[in-house]
Amino acid sequence: MRSAVLAILLTASLVGCQTVTKAEYEKVRAEIVANPKALRERTENCRRTISKQSVEMRTDMARLAEVPVKSVADIVCMRMARAVRSGRLSYQDVQSIMRQQPSTNSLRILKGG
């Protein structure tokens, strides 16, 4: 599933690595809660990661997130970053994405819920 691969890329770009320990997740979360600049930087890194993907991958992600293809990087990265910052996207959710078995919650967040 290409969307799962892109979700992994998105999550990795947001938290900064391909595999994430709970300590690393909590460190990133604390950083983006405390520092708006860090939130912007991580969100921008996520946007760049998505923007570099093929049109087909971005189309799949846009379909999954229910957003226009031209806006997918901006919208999805902001949704995910805000969810990490608020604690709505938990470490367990991140792990489910990394296992290519996104949780119901992570899919809901991806769709803007």
C-alpha positions, 0 to 999 in steps of 0.5 A: 500500500503506497499510502502506508509507505507515505504515512511512514515517510511523513511520520519519520520526517516529522519525528526525525527518524525511521524508527522511533522509541518512546523516549524519542517521541516524547522528546520531539513532542516536548520540543514542539510543545515548548518551541513554536520554531521547532514545530514550524521546522518539523512541519516544513521538513514533513512538507518537503518529504511529501513534496518530493514524492511522485504525483501518484504517491501524493495522490494516494495520500490526498485520497486517504486524507480527503484533501486536494493533491495540491494541498496535501503536503501542507494540510497533512503535515499540519494535521500530524504536527498539531496532533503530536503537539497536542498528544492526540497522536500517541506513541502507539499511533506512531508505532502503528503507522511505522508497522504499516497498520495505521490505527483508527486514531491515526487515520482519523487524524490524517483525515482531519478529525 
